[in-house]
Amino acid sequence: MRSGAKKRYIALTLAALALSACASRNETPVAAASEDDDAFCRAGGVAAGSSEYVACRKNRDVQRSNELSRAARTQRNLSETMINTPYKP
């Protein structure tokens, strides 16, 4: 393998890794969360489909939504602070 081709291969590999990390950063693991919620709600001996199970799943969804909203608000506040605070060396 020539050195030019080797450098190109390394550059493509690094670019692919960087892009894949950015793509997965903003995705929420919905399937994994759903399985965790199912296991959590069934751990108390509650049968799937019962009113207690449905209430448990709703509570978990609300908690997750609140956590995502809180994280987004924190990120927004941080970015606004960075934009509005002048840099003084």
C-alpha positions as CSV (number, residue, x, y, z in Angstrom):
1,M,0.0,0.0,0.0
2,R,1.4,3.4,-1.0
3,S,1.8,6.0,1.7
4,G,-0.7,8.3,-0.1
5,A,-3.4,5.6,-0.1
6,K,-2.5,4.8,3.5
7,K,-3.0,8.4,4.6
8,R,-6.3,8.6,2.7
9,Y,-7.5,5.4,4.4
10,I,-6.6,6.7,7.9
11,A,-8.3,10.1,7.1
12,L,-11.5,8.4,6.0
13,T,-11.5,6.1,9.0
14,L,-11.1,9.0,11.4
15,A,-13.8,11.0,9.6
16,A,-16.2,8.1,9.8
17,L,-15.6,7.7,13.5
18,A,-16.1,11.4,14.1
19,L,-19.3,11.5,12.2
20,S,-20.7,8.3,13.8
21,A,-20.0,9.8,17.3
22,C,-21.9,13.0,16.4
23,A,-24.8,11.1,15.0
24,S,-25.3,8.9,18.0
25,R,-24.8,11.7,20.5
26,N,-28.3,13.3,20.0
27,E,-30.2,10.0,19.8
28,T,-32.2,8.8,22.7
29,P,-32.1,5.1,23.4
30,V,-35.9,4.6,23.1
31,A,-35.9,0.8,22.8
32,A,-33.5,0.3,25.7
33,A,-35.5,2.7,27.9
34,S,-38.7,0.9,27.0
35,E,-37.2,-2.5,28.0
36,D,-35.8,-1.0,31.2
37,D,-39.3,0.5,32.0
38,D,-40.9,-2.9,31.4
39,A,-38.4,-4.6,33.7
40,F,-38.8,-1.9,36.4
41,C,-42.6,-2.0,36.4
42,R,-42.7,-5.8,36.4
43,A,-40.2,-6.1,39.2
44,G,-42.9,-5.1,41.7
45,G,-44.9,-8.2,40.7
46,V,-47.3,-6.2,38.6
47,A,-48.8,-8.0,35.6
48,A,-48.4,-6.3,32.2
49,G,-51.6,-4.6,31.1
50,S,-53.0,-4.0,34.6
51,S,-53.9,-0.5,35.7
52,E,-50.9,-0.4,38.1
53,Y,-48.5,-1.4,35.2
54,V,-50.0,1.3,33.0
55,A,-49.6,3.9,35.7
56,C,-46.0,2.8,36.4
57,R,-45.1,3.1,32.7
58,K,-46.8,6.5,32.5
59,N,-44.8,7.7,35.5
60,R,-41.6,6.5,34.0
61,D,-42.4,8.3,30.7
62,V,-43.2,11.5,32.6
63,Q,-39.9,11.2,34.6
64,R,-37.9,10.7,31.4
65,S,-39.6,13.6,29.7
66,N,-38.9,15.9,32.7
67,E,-35.2,14.8,32.7
68,L,-34.9,15.5,29.0
69,S,-36.5,18.9,29.4
70,R,-34.3,19.7,32.3
71,A,-31.2,18.7,30.3
72,A,-32.3,20.8,27.3
73,R,-33.0,23.8,29.5
74,T,-29.6,23.5,31.2
75,Q,-27.9,23.3,27.9
76,R,-29.8,26.3,26.6
77,N,-29.0,28.4,29.7
78,L,-25.4,27.5,29.4
79,S,-25.3,28.6,25.7
80,E,-27.1,31.8,26.5
81,T,-24.7,32.6,29.3
82,M,-21.7,31.9,27.0
83,I,-23.2,34.2,24.3
84,N,-24.2,37.0,26.6
85,T,-21.0,37.0,28.7
86,P,-18.3,39.1,26.9
87,Y,-14.8,37.6,26.8
88,K,-12.3,39.7,28.7
89,P,-8.8,38.5,28.5
